[in-house]
Structure formats: C-alpha cells, structure tokens
Amino acid sequence: MQRILARLYAALLLGAMLSTFPAAHAATAAPIASTPADPLADSDGYDLWLRYRPLPVAGRAHLPAAVVTAGADSPTLQAARAELQRGLAGMTGKPVAIGGGARAGSVVLARGADLPSGLAETNAVRDALRPLGSEGYLVRRVHLNGMPVTLIAANADVGLLYGSFAWLRQLQLGTAADGVALASRPQLPLRVLNHWDNLDRTVERGYAGESIWNFWELPGVVDPRYTDYARANASLGINGTVLNNVNAKAEVLSADFIAKAAAVADVLRPYGMRVYLSVRWSTPLELKETKTADPLDPDVAAWWKRKADEIYKTIPDFGGFLVKANSEGQPGPQDYHRNHAEGANMLARALAPHHGIVMWRAFVYASPDEVKAAKAGGPVHDRAGQAYEQFQPLDGKFDDNVLVQVKNGAIDFQPREPAHPLFGAMPKTPLVMEFQITKEYLGYAMHLAYLGTLFEETLRFDTRAGNRDMTVAQVLEGAQAGKVGGIAGVANIGSSRNWTGSTFDQANWYAFGRLAWDQRLDARAIAREWAMQTFAPDARVVDPVADIMMRSREAVVDYMTPLGLHHLMGTGHHHGPAPWVNNLERADWNPAYYHRAGPDGIGFDRGAKGSDVIKQYAPEVARRFADPATTPSEFLLWFHHLPWTYKMPSGRTLWPELIAHYDRGVDEVAAMEASWQRLRPFVDARRFDDTARRLAQQHREAQWWRDACIAYFQHVSGLPLPADVRAPAQSLQYYESLRFPYAPGRG
Ligand code: GCW
C-alpha cells in the first residue's frame, strides 16, 4: 500500500514539475535570464551544495535538454533522472525532457549490461567499466547513432545515481558540459553517518536543532525532508546511516521502533543508503526476555538471532549494528568477563545469515578491574592507551563480518590529535575510521572550523606499519592483509532549516562525504568545490572562502589547545576553557590530568618514563615521537612534559611560544572575520549576516579561551607575563566562575 501511495505521489510530483514547465518539448523556450541569476538572492541554506543556480549563458550552451535512460527502470534510476532534470533545469533555466529518443546532446544513462545499440564506443566503455565495481561510474562524451551525447554508465544502478551527481557537480563548478570526462569508484565499501540521535529527538552533541528523525511521528508520517537528506548523501556517495545514538536504549529494538526504522529505510533505499541501528548490549536482559546478557549464554545468542530475523523481515537490506560496549556506563561483554571479540562475534553470528555487519567501537576506557586497582592506589592508566590495550590483542579474533570502529585519535575528537595507534596495529581486522563531523570540541556550530584539513591530516598519517609506507587511508583500504574497512562520521545534521546549524558546517558534512568516497582528495580542492556550489563559481568568492576555511581549524587549535594540549574544555558540555578542572569522578576526565601543568612545566609524558603509550605506534613512528626534538611541534605536549624554558624551534622558550600560539589563534579569527566582511557584495544577505554574527561571536570566544588559558597557566607556572603580552581581560577567578547549564548538545 505504502509503495502504491509513494508511486502515486511520484507521479503527481512529476506531473506538477512538467506543468511548471509547459514548454517541456519546445526547443524555442527562452532562457529565463540572460545573465547568471542574482547570486545575492537570499538563501536559507536548505539546498546545501545542490543549488543548481543558473550558469552564465556561455556555460549553458552545451547543456542537454533531454535525459534518456536505457534498459529497465528502477527507483534508483528514477532518482537519478529526477536529479538530472532538477539540476539541468536549474542551471539552464530551461525545461528538461525526460525519456523519448536520444537527440544530439542528450544525456544517456545506461548500465553496462544495457548499453544502447548504436553506441560507437561500446567496447571502450565496457573496458572502462570493468574496474569500476558495483558503485563506480563513468561519464564521457560518446556517439550514439552518430550523434554526440553524454553517457553516464555504471555496472549497477547506484553507480548511475552517483555518476549523475558527479556530472552535475562538474557542471556547477563551471566545467563545460562537453568537457566532462569522469571515472571513479570508492575504495571503501562502507561510508556511513552515525547519528547520535535519541528516541525522544534530542541529539547528543547536536548543535543543529532536534533530530532530523521524527521518531514519534514515524512510521505514519514520513517527512519529505528524508528524501532530501538521501539526495545530499547520495551526491557524495555516503551509503549508510546509523539512525540512533551509540548510547543506545533497549527500546530501539522493539517492534515499534523497527517499523520506524523501516519507514526511513524505504525512503533511503533508492539512494543507495542502508539503515543501521546502534544497539545496547543488555537489550534482551532489559526487556526481560533473557536472564543474562552474557554473550556465551545460548539463550542470549538465540534471542539476538531471532531479533535479527525479525529486523530483516521488515528491512531486507538492513545494514547491521553499531555497538558502544563497556564505555561510559554502557554495558558490555566485560560485565560477564568476556572480551570485545566474544561480544562482537555473538552479534555478528546473528546477522551473518542476512549479510549484516557489526561495527564494534574501540572507544573504551580502563577495564573495570583496572579502575578498581586504580581506586585502591594502583596506577591510573593513560586513557590514550586504553583502546590499544584492550583491542590490539584481539586482532584476528573477530568474525569476518565484524569491523572495529576507531576514533581518529586516541582521546576524543580533539581539535588536533595524532592518529590513533590502533590504525597501525590491527592488520587482521577491518577498521572503520570514526570522525566527528559535529564539532563537540571545536566550538559547536558557532565557530567556523573546516574539518577537511583535520580529516586529511589523519587519513594521510603514515603509520609505518610493517616498516613501510602505510597511511591510515591505506590501512582502511586493507592494504596490509586485505581486510577492507570503512569510514564513519558522527553527523552534524539536525532539523534546523540549513541542516547543520551554520552555513560553514555544511562544508564539514560535504568534506566528510567527499573523503569517504576518495581518501586521497585534497582538503583545499574540496573547500573550493564546496564554495563554488554553495556560493558561486566565481573566484572573487571562492578564493577568499577557501582561504578562510583552510586556516580555520588551525586557528581553533591555536586558541584552544596549541602545541599538542588537549581536553581543556568545560566539563560535560565541552564549551569553553576549563583547564583548572581537577575534581571529576574519574581522573582521566580532568583537564588537569591531560595538561599536567605546574611550576616545572607542562604536557603529558607518554614516553618510557611516563605512560609509555608511544610504544603503541610502529617502531619508526615511536622513535620519532619519543624525542621532543623530532616530535612535530603540533604534538609536542601530547607526548612530552617539558619545562617552561624548553627551547622551541622558533628560538622562543615554551612559555612565550604557548602565548604566541594563543595570540595567533585570536588574530586568525580576526583575519577570517575581516575577509568575510569583504565578501558582502558577493553573498546573499541572509547567509552573509548569519556567518558574520557567528564569526564575531567566535572572535569573542577565541579571546576568552586565550585569556582564560593564559591566566590559568600563568597561575600554575608562577611565571610573569612576557613584557609585550597583553594581560587577560579578567581574573582567573572570573573565568573559573562561568557556568553553562544550558549549553546544547547533551542529549
Ligand atoms: O566524546 C564523548 C562524547 C560523548 C559520546 C562519547 C562516545 C556518544 O562526549 O557524548 O557519547 O564520546 O563517542 O561514545
């Protein structure tokens, strides 16, 4: 019934679109504007990077006026066609015909198996398709019955959708239609968003309104916005989404919620996206359907099997489970003295008959035994070493359909972290990179911080595993032992009209998706293409916008946590500076635990005389990090506790160097703000003003960070401020007294 209604709706929609363009087939239809549409027309940001603004007349010259498909139709092909129609109509200002015979200049969509007869380049196209797998695509100019046409070809439907989006992207970037030639396939088969969305629609670490998923109204009411969500993700090649928070509730596996997830899955399916759920370890026990949650108990395993069968009856292409176990209060197999592999494999066996997977998170803390020992006066384990200690010994012990999901760094989504040591240490396990797109520790949606550079830095980190070049990207791709992993991004998407809370946070979703597709893309190139589509393909906008983006994350590092400092943020909400906090329940939640600043110096010694976790890196990397002289200065205090008088490569000693970084961070925000002001003539008032206000607030908060941290480090070091340094605006007591009980994002 639902399908029939959906079809009816689609037919009505198509009818409506065609009636908007009554001259659909008239070749004489006049362009609606002879110059590019007013770039200053207000935008509320809903269209993201899929704006399809009219191109300059010259750029429209060769744009097809007809979209033709070969072979059997499918919902995915319909989606591709609808997007091409929308995109081309937007960029040309002219109606676009669907179907009928190909004419000169048409765009032709065809699976490799359905290449139209009359195609002059059939063999060449077949050859080119062979290495492109089930998700890749190619776009080329070919000849069909002697006429030049643009062919979008792929081995499977979803490739045609991805190819359509890729081609539209090129056109939006100003590439002439007859000049586009593309061939691409992703290296990672798993490219997913992780929503930390709760069933009551709050979002843990969400800064863009409520959850996009209206769980309450689903499945009866399906928000059309889910289709636009799917379009945006498919435009980047994101092929899965975990709907709910890793701090999961048992109820998500109730029949009611499965039906809700199924309704979302129905919308996402044509766009190549699968739905996954986060599950709570103790679900069967909490639902009182088993007596224990011990993974080795046959009743427990049988329960999960039944549950998997039930899910697949409703969602036949269900992706699988994401699990946070034995971390931050979440139950897990360790509660029963079983290890992570025993836990993960039990779930994996329930999903395996349905080809589902388990993404088991490696974000863990000290085990219960270690915590007990620490309480009794034993050593407090370095949190940066915990995941490795618990997971590395399990390498090779996970079932084939288990992937271990590792955060980019060993602590927690800090403005900068060295790559997680596990990436170089689990050759026999497929690993999933977990990036955080939502900026929990980087100023929420208020601060402009482009994460393309952060993602790129981690993906390019050379683990030197096996004593050879082995970047994190290669590790994910299975270059060590063929264990191909994936990439996940903690979503920054919510119900706010512009999706992400700010215009520039859209770029972080975009950059994540583009790098998920191709880990070798360049952060600056991504920033540029995002800016072209989001604002205009005009150098006067794109150059300064890309420049602002490229310097933005370093600015945040400088005014929050320079030189390898980390986790200095306010307790709980993580808003603003709180380096003085040292009274939390767990030692390793305290900022003071991480910076260790005192009269003797600052920084965390992770070398042989300290926590010794440096040795978790491959020998070559470990050697480099073991010596402050060879440690890159951006990681200096991550790995070393150094005296304030330590001589930096700049010639300054550590104390004035630290202050210089804080100052530079604030100056950078001021510079970003000034560049943005110069963009006023080129950006619509709505997005311009909103961004300007956010930058002004970021400037104030950067100053606050700088002042509070300098006041505090001066206090604990007992050092005077160097002569030319401006004193903090307020007293340390003032900064310490600030409270933010209503900061957003606590779920
Ligand atoms: O960084 C911490 C966050 C928690 C989050 C946790 C995790 C979902 O502060 O909000 O919980 O990481 O990644 O599990």
Boltz pocket constraint, residues with backbone or C-beta under 6 A from the ligand:
constraints:
  - pocket:
      binder: B
      contacts: [[A, 196], [A, 204], [A, 205], [A, 246], [A, 247], [A, 324], [A, 328], [A, 363], [A, 412], [A, 413], [A, 440], [A, 572], [A, 745]]
      max_distance: 6.0
